[in-house]
Amino acid sequence: MNVLVTGANGFIGRELCNELTARGIPFVGTGRVAQGKLIGVGELAPDTDWTKALSNITDIVHLAARVHVMNERESDPLAAFRRINVEGTINLAHQALAAGVRRFVFVSSVKVNGEATTVKPYAESDTAAPVDPYGVSKHEAEQALWELARHTSLEVVVVRPPLVYGPGVKANFRNLMGAVARGIPLPIGAIHNARSMVAIDNLVDFLITTLQHNAAAGQMFLVSDGDDLSTPALARKLGSAMGRPARLIPVPPSILHLLGILTGKQSTIDRLTGSLQVDINHAKTLLGWQPRVSVNQALERTISHFLSARETE
């Protein structure tokens, strides 16, 4: 096995490369520019030349993508997402096939399933219902890969993770850690939801499993820690790991939603108050996979890194 990891200098890519190294699995990493051992391939695009990176490669984990953009500047966001996430991905897949690559693991997103769950957790058999341009582009990339696999020898595996966290996590998760660390009162005490997350340790372990397990070929998987949390429970666990209590104020969700509308932060409020759960039984039963670390273990590692980084800021 010789694995190509695209987006190897990203949040997930770095951890995946570290784990491949620890397990003695040969790999090649790519990024926009050459850096250390990384091969520079430029921007992920419909005409990216992957020739150098694909030399002697047997398997691919495709992480590189145009990710969810908070402050979108493109006049046509969907076209921008399609160019990179759909056309860029299928270009890589065609070149991989020509180079003799066996398996193509595509890291997609739970956003292909939708934005929230109400009655039951998402399952692999559910009809895709992406809402935003990012989710739409990931779904279209999946469909293009399945079509290619139907007519060729390329073994496609699709993995749809929910929120990924771990040391160095950014965005809303880091903001929540910062608020708890500073003792800022948070108006989330009255929220009763359940959200699936996946620790980067567990996601990386699962991705390697999909590379090595014969039964993974041609399958799509949802993956998580298998231990869903409410937003208040997450804040309390973060506080416990920091050795200080989270200060939670029980503001009714209806008030939070109104504030979200008034401030233009409705999508953020929806994520704080809504549920998004995934069922990982398919991964467990077909691959015999179990999460490698518990939520508490993963949060302690994440918090330790966060606190260390704060001391050096």
C-alpha positions in Angstrom: 0.0 0.0 0.0 1.2 3.5 -0.9 -1.3 6.2 0.0 -1.8 9.6 -1.6 -3.2 12.1 0.9 -4.6 15.3 -0.7 -4.9 18.3 1.5 -2.2 16.9 3.7 -1.4 20.2 5.4 -5.0 20.7 6.6 -6.5 19.9 10.0 -7.4 16.3 9.1 -4.6 15.8 6.7 -1.8 16.5 9.1 -3.2 14.1 11.7 -3.8 11.4 9.0 -0.2 11.7 7.8 1.0 11.5 11.4 -1.0 8.3 12.0 0.1 6.7 8.7 3.7 7.4 9.8 3.1 5.8 13.2 1.7 2.7 11.6 4.5 2.4 9.0 2.2 2.9 6.0 4.0 4.6 3.1 2.2 7.7 1.9 2.7 10.9 -0.2 1.1 14.1 0.8 0.1 17.0 -1.4 -0.7 20.7 -0.8 -1.0 23.9 -2.8 2.7 24.5 -2.6 5.7 22.2 -2.0 6.5 22.3 1.7 8.9 19.9 3.4 7.9 16.4 2.2 4.6 17.7 0.6 4.3 17.8 -3.1 2.9 21.0 -4.5 0.1 20.6 -7.0 -1.3 24.1 -7.0 -5.0 24.8 -6.6 -7.4 21.9 -6.7 -9.1 22.5 -10.1 -10.5 20.7 -13.2 -7.1 20.9 -14.9 -4.7 20.1 -12.0 -1.9 17.9 -13.1 -1.5 15.0 -10.5 1.2 13.1 -12.5 4.1 13.6 -10.0 1.9 12.9 -7.0 0.4 9.7 -8.4 3.7 7.9 -9.1 3.5 4.4 -7.5 0.3 5.2 -5.6 -2.2 2.4 -4.8 -4.8 4.2 -2.8 -6.0 7.8 -2.2 -7.6 9.7 0.7 -9.0 12.8 -0.9 -9.3 15.6 1.7 -8.6 18.7 -0.4 -11.7 20.8 -1.0 -13.3 24.2 -1.0 -14.8 24.1 2.5 -17.7 26.0 4.0 -17.1 29.7 3.7 -18.4 32.0 6.5 -17.9 35.3 4.6 -18.6 34.3 1.0 -17.2 36.7 -1.6 -18.0 34.7 -4.7 -20.9 36.1 -6.8 -21.8 32.5 -7.6 -20.8 30.3 -4.6 -22.3 27.1 -6.1 -20.2 27.5 -9.3 -17.1 28.0 -7.1 -17.8 24.9 -5.0 -18.6 22.8 -8.1 -15.3 23.8 -9.9 -13.2 22.6 -7.0 -15.2 20.0 -5.2 -16.9 18.3 -8.2 -14.8 19.0 -11.3 -11.5 19.0 -9.3 -12.3 15.7 -7.6 -13.4 13.9 -10.8 -10.3 15.1 -12.6 -8.2 13.5 -9.8 -10.2 10.3 -10.0 -9.7 10.0 -13.7 -6.0 10.5 -13.4 -5.9 8.1 -10.5 -7.6 5.4 -12.6 -5.2 5.9 -15.4 -2.3 5.6 -13.0 -3.6 2.2 -11.7 -4.9 3.4 -8.3 -7.0 0.7 -6.6 -9.1 2.6 -4.0 -10.4 6.2 -3.8 -11.6 7.3 -0.3 -13.6 10.5 -0.7 -14.1 12.5 2.5 -17.5 14.1 2.0 -19.7 15.7 4.6 -22.8 15.0 6.7 -24.2 18.2 5.0 -25.0 15.9 2.1 -27.7 14.3 4.3 -29.0 17.7 5.5 -28.6 20.3 8.2 -30.6 18.8 11.1 -32.3 15.7 12.4 -35.7 15.6 14.1 -37.2 12.1 14.3 -34.1 9.8 13.9 -30.4 10.0 13.2 -29.2 10.1 9.6 -28.4 6.7 8.0 -26.6 5.8 4.8 -29.9 4.7 3.3 -31.5 8.2 3.7 -32.2 10.3 0.7 -29.6 13.0 0.3 -31.0 16.5 1.1 -28.1 19.0 1.0 -29.1 22.6 1.6 -26.1 24.9 1.1 -23.7 25.1 -2.0 -21.0 23.2 -0.1 -23.3 20.3 0.7 -24.6 20.3 -2.9 -21.1 20.2 -4.3 -20.1 17.3 -2.1 -23.2 15.3 -3.1 -22.5 15.9 -6.8 -18.9 14.8 -6.4 -20.1 11.6 -4.7 -22.5 10.9 -7.6 -19.7 11.5 -10.2 -17.4 9.1 -8.3 -20.1 6.4 -8.1 -20.7 6.8 -11.8 -17.0 6.4 -12.6 -16.8 3.3 -10.3 -19.7 1.7 -12.1 -17.8 1.6 -15.3 -14.2 1.1 -14.2 -12.1 -0.9 -11.7 -11.8 2.1 -9.3 -13.0 1.2 -5.8 -14.8 4.2 -4.3 -15.4 4.7 -0.6 -17.4 7.8 0.6 -17.1 9.0 4.2 -19.5 11.6 5.6 -18.2 13.0 8.9 -20.1 15.5 11.1 -18.2 18.2 13.0 -14.6 17.1 13.4 -12.8 18.3 16.5 -9.4 17.8 18.1 -6.2 19.7 18.9 -6.0 22.8 16.8 -9.7 22.9 16.0 -11.0 26.3 14.8 -14.2 28.1 14.1 -17.3 27.7 16.4 -15.8 24.9 18.5 -12.7 27.0 19.4 -15.0 30.0 20.1 -17.0 27.9 22.6 -13.8 26.8 24.3 -12.6 30.3 24.5 -15.9 31.5 26.0 -15.9 28.7 28.7 -12.2 29.4 29.5 -13.0 33.1 30.0 -16.0 32.4 32.2 -18.4 34.2 29.8 -22.1 33.5 30.6 -23.6 31.4 27.7 -27.3 31.6 27.0 -27.6 27.9 26.2 -28.8 26.4 29.5 -32.3 25.7 28.2 -31.3 23.9 25.0 -32.3 20.2 24.7 -30.7 18.8 21.6 -28.3 16.1 20.5 -25.4 16.4 18.1 -23.0 13.9 16.7 -19.3 14.8 16.5 -16.2 12.9 15.6 -12.8 13.3 17.3 -10.0 13.6 14.8 -8.4 10.5 16.3 -11.5 8.5 15.5 -11.9 9.9 12.0 -8.3 9.2 11.1 -8.5 5.7 12.4 -11.7 5.1 10.4 -10.2 6.5 7.2 -7.3 4.0 7.5 -9.8 1.2 8.2 -11.5 2.0 4.9 -8.2 1.8 3.1 -7.4 -1.6 4.5 -10.7 -3.4 4.8 -11.9 -5.3 1.7 -15.6 -4.8 2.5 -15.3 -1.0 2.4 -15.1 -0.9 -1.4 -18.2 0.6 -2.9 -19.6 1.7 0.4 -20.7 5.0 2.0 -20.3 5.5 5.7 -21.4 7.9 8.3 -18.9 8.2 11.2 -18.9 9.7 14.7 -17.7 9.1 18.2 -20.9 7.2 18.9 -21.7 9.4 21.9 -24.0 12.3 21.0 -24.0 15.4 23.2 -26.4 18.4 23.7 -24.8 21.8 23.4 -25.0 22.5 27.2 -23.5 19.0 27.9 -20.6 19.8 25.6 -20.0 23.1 27.3 -20.1 21.4 30.7 -17.6 18.8 29.5 -15.3 21.5 28.2 -15.5 23.3 31.5 -14.8 20.1 33.4 -11.7 19.4 31.3 -10.5 23.0 32.1 -11.2 22.7 35.8 -13.8 25.4 35.8 -17.6 25.3 35.5 -19.3 26.5 32.4 -21.7 29.4 33.2 -24.9 28.5 31.4 -28.0 30.7 31.4 -31.4 29.1 30.6 -32.6 31.4 27.8 -35.6 29.9 25.9 -34.6 28.7 22.4 -37.4 30.8 20.9 -35.6 33.9 22.2 -32.3 32.7 20.8 -33.9 32.2 17.4 -35.4 35.7 17.4 -32.0 37.1 18.3 -30.5 35.1 15.5 -32.9 36.6 13.0 -32.2 40.1 14.3 -28.4 39.8 14.2 -28.1 37.8 11.0 -26.7 34.8 12.9 -29.6 32.5 12.4 -27.5 29.6 11.0 -25.2 29.7 14.0 -28.2 29.7 16.4 -29.7 26.8 14.4 -26.5 24.8 15.0 -26.4 25.6 18.7 -30.1 24.7 19.3 -30.8 22.0 16.7 -30.1 18.3 16.6 -27.9 16.6 14.1 -27.2 12.9 14.7 -25.7 10.1 12.7 -26.1 6.3 13.0 -22.7 4.5 12.8 -24.0 0.9 12.9 -23.1 0.4 9.2 -19.4 1.1 10.0 -19.6 -1.1 13.1 -21.3 -4.1 11.6 -19.6 -4.2 8.1 -16.1 -3.2 9.1 -16.1 -4.2 12.8 -15.0 -0.6 13.6 -15.3 1.0 17.0 -14.3 4.5 18.0 -10.7 4.5 19.1 -11.1 7.1 21.8 -14.0 8.3 24.0 -15.5 11.7 23.9 -13.9 12.5 27.3 -10.5 11.4 26.2 -10.7 13.4 22.9 -12.0 16.6 24.7 -9.2 16.4 27.3 -6.6 16.2 24.5 -8.3 19.1 22.6 -8.5 21.3 25.7 -4.9 20.5 26.7 -3.7 21.8 23.3 -6.0 24.8 23.5 -4.8 25.9 26.9 -1.1 25.4 25.9 -1.6 27.5 22.8 -3.3 30.3 24.8 -0.2 30.4 27.1 2.0 31.2 24.1 -0.3 33.8 22.5 
